[in-house]
Every structure is written in C-alpha cells, then in structure tokens.
Amino acid sequence: MNKNFLLLITILSSMIASSQNAWKPLFNGKDLAGWKQLNGKAKYTIENDEIVGTTVFGEPNSFLATDKDYGDFVLEFDYKVDSTMNSGVQFRSESKPDFKAGRVHGYQFEIDPSKRGWTGGIYDEARRDWLYTMDVNPTAKTAFRQSQWNKVKIECIGNNLRTWVNGMATGFVIDDMTPKGFIALQVHAIGKKEDEGRQIRWRNLRIQTENLKPSAYNNIFVVNLIPNNVSDAEKKNGVSLLWDAKTTTGWRGAYKDAFPQKGWLIKEGTLNVMASSGAESTNGGDIVTTGEYGAFILQFDFKLTEGANSGVKYFVTEKEANSGSAIGLEYQILDDEKHPDAKLGVVGNRTLGSLYDLIPSLPEKRARKPIGEWNRGIVIVYPDNRIEHYLNGWKILEFQRGVPYYQALVARSKYAQWPAFGMAPKGHILLQDHGNAVSFRSIKIQELK
C-alpha cells in the first residue's frame, strides 16, 4: 500500500478521534456523580442510562446542577417529556446565598410541550423573565415532537447564546450578564396534587468546551440585550441602528427641518425627553426619522419616570394639521398606575403597549417592568399590513390595518377626523415629547420585503 495513502489514513483517523474526544459526557449513566440537587426536592432517578425527573407536590422548582461551571461550550442532549409538564435546562446559571437565599437563577432552555409551543425559547429564571419567546420565531414552534425523544443543542460562545431543537434553530440571544455558570436539569413546581408523578427524561448529555467554532448564522430573529449594539448576526438579517447613540443624525423635529434645540438630551448612550411644565409637544417637541419606512421590524428600549407619558409612532406623514403631537399609529408608553390617561379611552386602549386609542394590549402583568427599569419594545409591520406589538419579549397586541374592524375602530376614535388614518404606504418613526422625562436607547430597524 502506498506510504502517502497510509499517512493520509493515519491523519484522518487522528482527526476523527480528536473530534470525538472533544465531547465529554456530563452523565456517566450509572449514578449522579458530578451533580447536586438545589432548591426543591423533586425526585431524580436513573433508569436505562437516563436521568428521570419526577414532580412532587408542594415542592418549588427543583434543579439537578453540575458541580462544575461552564463558560463557552456546546451542549447536546436528548429529552422526552410528559405532555402536561413544563421543564427546562439551565445554563450559565448560579445559586448564591446573597441572591434570593440561594435561588437558582440564570439562562434557561425552555421545554414547553403545551400548545403555546415555546420549546427552545430562552428564559431568565428568577431574574428577568422571558428573553426570547417563540412568537418572534414562529416557524420554530413546530420543532418539538410530542411524546418523542427530542434532540437539543445549546451553543454559548462569548455573548452569543443559541439554541436548536431537532436541528431547527429556535433561539438567539446576545447578552453579557452572566459569562459562566452551571448546567441544571429542571423539574418544575406543580400546583395540583393530581399532577404529581409527571416525568421528564434526559439522555446522551455531552459537552464540548475546547476548539469551539460558532455555527453558521441563520436568519432567525436575534434578541440583542447589549445597549446600542448591532451584532454581525443582526447585520446579516438587515438590522441597523436608527439612532447612533451619539448624535442627532437621522432625526429632526416633527414639522421642522432641524433637531430641536431644547427639550432633548443625549447622555451616556441614551436619548432623553426632558421633563417640562408645558403641554404635549410644546417644549422640544416630537422628533421623527428623516427616513420613511413601510414594512419593518422596529426595536427600542425605553425607561419611564413616575407618572410619565410618551409614545413611539409609525406611519407618520406630517400631512395632518394638528396642534399637538404629529399623527400616526402609536405604541403607547405610559405609567399605567400614575398617569390618568390609562383610565381614559375604551377598555384600556391607552395603556402601556396599546395601539393608542384603538386596541388595548393584553393584560400580561409579567411583561411590565417597574418604573425606572428598562423595557424592550418591538413593533413588527408585515408587508401584508399585519402589525404586532411586543413588550419585554411578550406579544401583547396584533391587528391588521385596513381591514373592516380596523376601519370601525378608527371611526369611533379620536382619529376619525383624518381620512385614511394610518394607511400611508410609508411614514416616519416618531418619538413623542409629552412633557415627561422618558429615556430611549437601542433604537433599531430592519426593513421587510
């Protein structure tokens, strides 16, 4: 046999062996060596090389955690879950005496066999709630296989946290809050005695920590929690900053040629409406983008002060004669508890996240952050005129402009006086000056075709 051929075979065999050796098992198939149980007392047993988690009534969320912490890694495992049982796998997670008396907290790969279909989403256990729901990646809701073994991959490299279910990309979060932590298998608390004994099974748990190469970027939606940052993955999707976090470039006053000389302040990467004693839009006034947009994904962070009122408007044309704020569809920004506008309108259609004076947002209290904390807002306008509002990962509203129910809502609203309200093919994005202190950052746009 040719010596060069033998050498090639030897090299290839070595490369294959090296690749295989890069994977390390997290479970030896015999006992729970290398693992410890935290918080609740759900049952963890071993059957047929599988770790079996069983619910116990009266116990809080239970976690079987690795003794070792992991930073950058690729984790793979299979699981099969009872169709009525919620669960998850923690990663880069912690348990510290000074945080909620040792409560496990951190990133979680969601296991959700319910009709909601959020398996593969990324949750922040005991900390910030949902980071990535499957409503922003709806095609991946079909990845989970009910009553079957499901294969999962979790990839954490640097600030990129990515998930796959049965080969389909499900979640993508960019965040720098926790660079390393343990991995843990969750058995969720149950509220009914009859749900005791539900089970989830894990097998083939293995991890890779060396010579990691990020998976190729795909086109799924990316949740980037680093302020005023656009990642390479987002750029590939067509995302760009609508505000550069430093200057007034790309913005001007509504009905004006230049940016307001007062009423707005740029400070430490935030764009701030200054509080004033004046009425709506009488201090600095509203600001609008110099560009116009049709179908798009608009992202923005906002922070309210107590009793504050503001809004993000879209399809603003500046053609309507109006003495106050410029006219457009509005994502309402409001302190619902302290501002009287929340009690006006119809069935709550002036509360936080609502399509102002037209459609109320869903009453998901978990989506609302306390006053003084940053919130994440998203407006998605599809080419077919379907529109969605999001608040901190939760879809809180959806409608379609131009259809009969939309026209009926406009006809009974304050906008009835303007023909074809909200129906412009393109318009400016507007940040509202309502005389109250409100801050914005991470304002991004992705145009859709």
Buried (B, 14 or more C-beta within 10 A) or exposed (E): EEEEEEEEEEEEEEEEEEEEEBEEEBBEEEEBEEBEBBBBEBBBEBEEEBBBBBBBBEBEBBBBBBEEBBEBBBBBBBBBBBEEBBBBBBBBBBBEEEEEEEBBBBBBBBBBBEEBBBBBBBBBBBBBBBBBBBBBBEEBBEBBBEEEEBBBBBBBBEBBBBBBBBEBBBBBBBBEBBEBBBBBBBBBBBEEEEBBEBBBBBBBBBBBBEEBEBBEBBEBBBBBBEEBBBBEBBEEBBBEBBBBBEEBEBBBBBEEEEBBEEBBEBEEBBBBBBBBEBEBBBBBBBBBBEEBBBBBBBBBBBBBBEBBBBBBBBBBBBEBEBEEBBBBBBBBBBBBEBBEBBEEBEEBBBBBBBBBBBBBBBEEEEBBBEBEEBBBBBBBBEEEBBBBBBBBBBBBBBBEBEEEEBBEBBEEBEBEEBEEBBBBEEBBBBBBBBBBBBBBBBBBBBBEE
